[in-house]
Amino acid sequence: MSGARYYDIRHVQGQATVIDIDNGVVESAASSFSDHAVIRALTRQGWGVLTVDNFQEPGRHDIASLVRRAASIASICNEEISLSPPVRGRHEVPALHEDPRDVSLDEKAQILLELERSARIPGISNTRINYIERFEKVRFSDSTGYEDEFGICRSGFGVLAVAARNGTLQMGYERRHTIRGLNIRHRQDLARQAAERAVLLLDARPARGGTMRVVLDPELAGVFAHEAVGHASEADLVQEGNSVLAGKIGDRIGNDVVTIVDDPSLHEFGFEPFDAEGSATSRTEIIRQGVLANYLHSRETLAAVGNGQAGHARAAAGEIPLVRMSNTFIEAGESTREEILEECGQGILLKGSRGGQVDPGRGVFQFNAEYGYLIENGECTTMVRDVSLSGEILKTLFSIRLCGNEVRMHQGYCGKGGQSVPVSDGAPHILLEDAVVGGSGDH
């Protein structure tokens, strides 16, 4: 078609419901609909991309017209692009435990108001709850004649509680997201936990920084796996020379207790049965027992860079595919949490995440924990706040001494290239030797 040697069409129809409650007041509760298609045509000049809103399944003549328009856009480019062969396969989408569409907007709002009331304990000055559910039907077809589709529901909520005393503010936060349907019933305990943590943090001691042994809980260790290792393994960054992992396939980059995996086929929040290029998804071991084994790939980066498998191209509705993570985690080891604390002896346990930053090109990171506990004689003692972890990615991988025997996953969204996609990350508890801790109690 007008010089296009390959084309594909990704059509996403969506329905989203969002509810926001601030201090017991329903600020918004509404549903919206979307319908987007992205047509990509690959010519000798490179990619041409056309986006179409309110897309309806066209006849053959209409598809030809759209592909010609996409191909004409590629004439302004001048790139030599190759694609690896597609990988075909299929994974079943897990069934819903409870379909959110069977629950009215008013009933959802009432359930969320009950959650909010559970967070209003003494000492709490502000509360906020947000809820979102999104149904998407994804259809994919390409010039080889391949067609596939799947439908998925993602839903979740977050509850924030702010405690105040004498001008000091502290917050507690809990979130849960799932691909298995409505997940807001009987969650009052999570709202209370967020509120109780906020109140406790008012009395927590500001942490003192330094180099010490550190135990990371599954949430913060999962953030390290995602932010520090996962992004650096994305092959488009490797291709651009913006990854500390470039050129290190087959090299030992961490202790042999470290295996880090990205698996879009796992039935977690980042699940997709096939990616935005129609490639079947499967488990990819980024690091295998301390050795860099694979990068994450699209068909294009696999052809250009090698070392891995396609299936990691993801896209928000109406956007082009980018190499992205899905469900990223550190595999379990053999140690119990108690054994890890005992081996730590003297140090600090860091829990939760309040964001941070990473530079995958320079290979450095800094993450803020939500809170922590001093570890003294192998036991958690004093609660601390305002604490962070920083370091070099490769040095930190070598400093991991023990991995716990239970992986826990946490859900959220990851941004890249102006797009946000659902992901999960996780880990067991892990023990770091000679880690750099920052704290506001240093002076």
C-alpha positions in Angstrom: 0.0 0.0 0.0 1.8 3.1 -1.3 5.2 1.8 -0.3 4.2 0.4 3.1 6.1 -2.9 3.6 4.3 -3.4 6.9 1.4 -1.9 8.8 -0.6 -2.5 11.9 -3.7 -1.1 13.6 -4.3 -1.0 17.3 -7.9 0.0 18.2 -8.9 0.6 21.9 -12.4 1.3 23.1 -12.6 2.3 26.7 -15.0 3.2 29.5 -13.8 4.9 32.6 -15.4 5.8 35.9 -13.7 8.1 38.4 -14.8 9.1 41.9 -13.0 11.6 44.1 -13.9 12.2 47.8 -12.3 15.0 49.8 -13.0 15.2 53.5 -16.3 13.4 53.2 -17.5 15.3 50.2 -18.0 13.6 46.8 -16.2 16.1 44.6 -16.7 14.2 41.4 -18.3 11.0 40.2 -18.6 10.4 36.5 -18.1 8.0 33.6 -16.6 8.7 30.2 -16.0 6.8 27.0 -13.1 6.7 24.5 -12.4 5.2 21.1 -8.9 5.6 19.6 -7.0 3.8 16.9 -3.3 4.1 15.9 -2.3 3.1 12.4 1.4 2.6 11.8 2.9 2.1 8.3 6.5 1.2 7.8 8.1 2.4 4.6 11.7 2.6 3.4 11.8 6.0 5.0 10.7 4.8 8.4 7.4 4.8 10.4 4.4 6.9 9.5 1.8 7.1 12.3 -1.9 8.2 12.0 -4.2 8.5 15.0 -8.0 8.3 14.6 -10.6 9.2 17.2 -14.1 7.7 17.2 -12.7 4.9 15.1 -15.1 2.4 13.6 -14.1 -0.9 12.0 -13.7 0.2 8.4 -13.9 -1.9 5.3 -10.9 -2.9 3.3 -11.0 0.2 1.1 -11.0 2.4 4.2 -8.1 0.6 5.8 -6.1 1.0 2.5 -6.8 4.8 2.6 -5.7 5.1 6.3 -2.5 3.1 5.6 -1.8 5.3 2.6 -2.2 8.4 4.7 0.1 6.9 7.4 2.7 5.9 4.8 2.7 9.4 3.4 3.7 10.8 6.8 6.8 8.6 6.8 8.1 10.4 3.7 9.4 13.1 6.1 11.7 10.6 7.8 14.9 8.9 6.8 15.4 5.8 8.9 16.5 2.3 8.2 14.2 0.1 10.4 14.1 -3.6 10.7 11.6 -5.7 12.7 12.2 -9.0 14.4 9.7 -11.8 13.5 6.5 -11.6 15.5 5.8 -14.1 18.3 2.3 -15.4 18.4 0.5 -16.9 21.3 -2.3 -16.3 23.7 -3.0 -16.1 27.5 -6.4 -16.1 29.0 -7.6 -12.9 30.7 -8.5 -13.7 34.3 -12.2 -13.7 35.2 -13.7 -10.9 37.3 -14.6 -11.7 40.9 -17.2 -8.9 40.8 -18.0 -6.9 37.7 -17.9 -3.2 38.6 -20.5 -2.5 35.9 -23.0 -4.4 38.0 -22.6 -1.8 40.9 -24.2 1.6 40.5 -22.2 4.8 40.7 -24.1 5.8 43.8 -23.4 2.5 45.6 -19.7 2.8 44.8 -19.7 6.4 46.2 -21.4 5.1 49.4 -18.8 2.3 49.9 -16.0 4.9 49.4 -17.6 7.2 51.9 -17.5 4.4 54.5 -13.8 3.9 53.8 -13.3 7.6 54.3 -15.1 7.6 57.6 -12.8 4.8 58.8 -9.8 7.0 58.2 -11.2 9.9 60.3 -9.6 8.9 63.7 -8.4 11.4 66.3 -5.5 13.4 65.1 -6.5 13.2 61.4 -7.1 16.6 59.8 -7.7 15.7 56.1 -8.7 12.7 54.1 -9.0 12.0 50.5 -10.1 8.9 48.5 -9.9 8.4 44.8 -11.3 5.5 42.8 -10.9 4.6 39.1 -12.1 1.7 37.0 -11.4 1.3 33.3 -12.7 -1.2 30.9 -10.8 -1.6 27.6 -11.4 -3.7 24.5 -8.2 -3.9 22.5 -8.2 -5.1 18.9 -5.0 -5.6 16.9 -4.5 -6.5 13.2 -1.6 -6.2 10.8 -0.6 -6.6 7.2 0.3 -10.3 7.7 -3.4 -11.0 8.2 -3.0 -11.6 11.9 -5.9 -10.4 14.2 -6.5 -10.7 17.9 -8.4 -9.0 20.7 -8.9 -9.0 24.4 -11.0 -7.1 27.0 -9.8 -6.2 30.4 -11.0 -4.3 33.5 -8.6 -2.5 35.8 -9.9 -0.9 38.9 -8.4 0.5 42.1 -8.4 3.1 44.9 -6.1 5.1 47.0 -6.8 6.5 50.5 -4.7 9.4 51.9 -4.9 10.5 55.5 -3.1 13.6 56.9 -2.4 14.0 60.6 -1.7 17.5 62.1 -0.2 18.7 65.3 1.3 22.1 66.2 2.0 22.9 62.6 3.5 19.5 61.8 1.9 17.4 59.1 2.4 13.8 58.3 0.5 11.5 55.9 -0.3 7.9 55.5 -1.3 6.3 52.2 -2.7 3.0 51.0 -3.6 1.9 47.5 -4.9 -1.3 45.9 -5.4 -2.0 42.2 -6.5 -5.1 40.4 -7.5 -6.8 37.2 -10.1 -8.9 38.9 -13.0 -6.5 39.3 -14.4 -4.4 42.1 -12.0 -4.2 45.0 -13.4 -1.6 47.4 -15.7 -3.7 49.6 -14.6 -4.4 53.1 -11.4 -2.3 52.9 -12.0 -0.2 56.0 -8.9 -1.8 57.6 -6.7 -0.2 54.9 -8.1 3.2 55.5 -7.5 2.9 59.2 -4.0 1.7 58.7 -3.2 4.8 56.6 -4.7 7.1 59.3 -3.0 5.3 62.2 0.4 5.5 60.4 0.0 9.2 59.8 -0.7 9.8 63.5 2.3 7.6 64.5 4.6 9.5 62.2 3.9 12.7 64.2 5.9 11.2 67.0 8.5 9.4 64.8 12.1 10.5 65.1 13.8 12.1 62.1 16.2 9.6 60.8 20.0 10.0 60.9 21.8 9.3 57.7 25.0 7.3 57.0 26.3 4.1 55.5 24.8 1.1 57.2 23.0 -2.2 56.7 19.5 -1.7 55.4 16.5 -4.0 55.0 14.1 -2.9 52.3 10.4 -4.0 52.6 8.8 -5.5 49.5 7.3 -2.2 48.3 10.6 -0.2 48.4 12.6 -3.1 47.1 10.1 -3.4 44.2 10.5 0.3 43.5 14.3 -0.4 43.2 13.6 -3.3 40.8 11.3 -1.2 38.6 13.0 2.2 38.7 16.7 1.4 38.9 16.9 -1.9 37.0 13.7 -2.1 34.9 14.1 1.2 33.1 17.8 0.6 32.5 16.9 -2.7 30.8 14.5 -1.1 28.3 16.2 -1.7 25.0 15.3 1.7 23.5 17.4 3.4 26.3 20.1 0.8 25.7 20.1 1.6 22.0 20.3 5.4 22.7 23.3 4.9 25.0 21.3 6.0 28.0 21.6 2.9 30.1 24.2 1.8 32.6 23.5 -1.8 31.4 24.5 -1.2 27.8 27.0 -3.8 26.6 26.8 -5.9 29.7 24.9 -8.9 28.6 26.5 -12.0 30.1 28.4 -9.9 32.7 28.0 -10.4 36.4 26.3 -7.2 37.7 25.1 -8.4 41.1 25.3 -11.1 43.7 24.1 -14.6 42.8 21.0 -14.3 45.1 19.6 -11.6 42.7 17.2 -12.6 39.9 15.0 -9.8 38.5 12.1 -10.6 36.2 9.6 -8.7 34.0 6.5 -10.8 33.1 3.6 -9.2 31.2 1.8 -12.6 31.2 1.6 -12.7 35.0 -2.0 -12.0 36.2 -1.0 -8.8 38.0 -1.9 -5.2 37.3 0.5 -4.9 34.4 -1.0 -8.0 32.6 -1.4 -8.0 28.9 -1.9 -11.2 26.8 -0.2 -9.6 23.8 1.6 -6.3 23.6 0.9 -3.2 21.5 2.6 -4.8 18.5 0.7 -8.0 18.7 3.6 -10.0 20.1 2.7 -12.7 22.7 3.9 -11.8 26.2 6.0 -14.0 28.4 8.4 -14.1 31.3 11.8 -12.3 30.7 14.6 -12.7 33.2 16.5 -9.4 33.2 19.1 -10.6 35.7 19.5 -14.3 36.3 21.5 -15.1 39.5 23.4 -11.9 39.3 24.2 -12.1 35.6 22.6 -9.7 33.1 20.6 -12.0 30.8 18.2 -10.0 28.7 16.9 -6.6 27.8 13.2 -5.7 27.3 12.3 -5.3 23.7 9.9 -4.2 21.0 10.2 -5.9 17.6 12.3 -3.0 16.4 14.7 -2.9 19.3 15.2 -6.6 19.3 16.2 -6.5 15.6 18.6 -3.6 16.4 20.0 -4.6 19.8 19.3 -8.3 20.3 19.5 -10.2 23.6 15.9 -10.8 24.7 12.5 -11.3 23.2 9.8 -9.1 21.8 6.6 -8.6 23.8 7.4 -5.5 25.9 6.0 -2.8 23.6 3.2 -1.1 25.4 1.0 1.9 24.6 -1.7 4.0 26.2 -4.9 4.2 24.1 -4.3 6.4 21.0 -0.5 6.4 21.5 2.5 4.8 19.8 4.2 1.7 21.3 7.2 2.2 23.5 9.4 -0.4 25.3 7.9 -0.6 28.7 7.8 -2.8 31.9 4.7 -4.6 33.1 5.1 -6.7 36.2 8.6 -6.4 37.5 9.9 -8.1 40.6 12.9 -9.5 42.5 12.5 -13.3 42.8 12.2 -14.9 46.3 15.2 -16.3 48.1 15.3 -18.7 51.0 15.4 -16.4 54.1 12.5 -15.5 56.4 11.9 -11.9 57.4 13.1 -12.7 60.9 16.3 -14.3 59.6 17.0 -11.1 57.5 16.5 -8.9 60.5 18.7 -11.1 62.7 21.4 -11.1 60.0 21.1 -7.3 59.8 21.8 -6.9 63.5 22.2 -3.2 63.6 20.7 -1.0 60.8 17.4 0.3 59.6 14.3 -1.1 58.0 12.9 1.1 55.2 9.2 0.8 54.3 7.0 2.1 51.6 7.8 4.7 48.9 7.3 8.4 48.5 8.9 8.7 45.1 12.4 9.6 44.1 14.5 9.8 41.0 16.8 7.6 38.9 19.2 8.3 36.1 19.5 5.0 34.2 22.3 6.4 32.0 24.6 7.4 34.9 23.4 4.5 36.9 22.4 6.4 40.1 19.2 6.6 42.1 17.6 8.2 45.2 14.3 6.9 46.7 12.3 8.3 49.6 10.9 5.8 52.0 7.5 6.4 53.6 9.0 5.6 57.0 11.3 3.2 58.7 12.3 1.5 61.9 15.7 1.2 63.6 17.0 -2.3 63.8 18.8 -3.0 67.0 20.1 -6.5 67.9 18.1 -8.0 65.1 14.7 -6.4 66.1 12.7 -3.4 64.9 12.6 -0.7 67.6 12.2 3.1 67.1 10.0 4.4 64.3 11.8 7.0 62.1 10.6 9.4 59.3 12.2 11.6 56.6 14.5 8.8 55.4 15.8 7.9 51.9 18.1 5.5 50.1 20.5 6.5 47.4 23.4 4.9 45.6 24.7 3.4 42.3 22.6 0.8 40.6 25.4 -1.7 40.0 27.0 -1.3 43.4 23.7 -1.8 45.1 23.0 -5.0 43.2 26.3 -6.4 44.6 25.4 -5.2 48.1 22.2 -7.4 48.2 23.1 -10.2 50.6 19.8 -11.9 51.3 16.4 -12.2 49.7 13.3 -13.1 51.6 11.1 -16.1 50.8 7.9 -14.2 50.1 7.3 -11.8 47.2 4.6 -9.2 47.5 3.5 -7.1 44.6 2.3 -3.4 44.6 0.3 -1.8 41.8 0.5 1.6 40.2 1.2 3.5 37.0 4.5 4.2 35.2 5.1 7.2 33.0 7.4 7.3 30.0 7.3 9.4 26.8 4.2 11.3 28.0 2.3 8.0 28.4 1.1 6.3 31.6 0.5 2.5 31.7 -0.5 0.2 34.6 2.3 -1.8 36.2 3.1 -3.7 39.3 6.4 -4.2 41.0 7.4 -6.3 44.0 10.1 -8.2 45.9 10.7 -10.0 49.1 12.4 -8.3 52.0 16.0 -7.8 51.0 19.2 -7.1 53.0 21.7 -4.5 51.7 25.2 -4.2 53.0 26.9 -0.7 53.2 23.9 1.2 51.8 23.7 5.0 51.9 20.8 6.3 54.0 19.8 9.9 54.1 17.9 11.5 56.9 16.7 14.9 58.2 18.1 14.2 61.6 21.7 14.5 60.5 22.2 18.0 61.8 
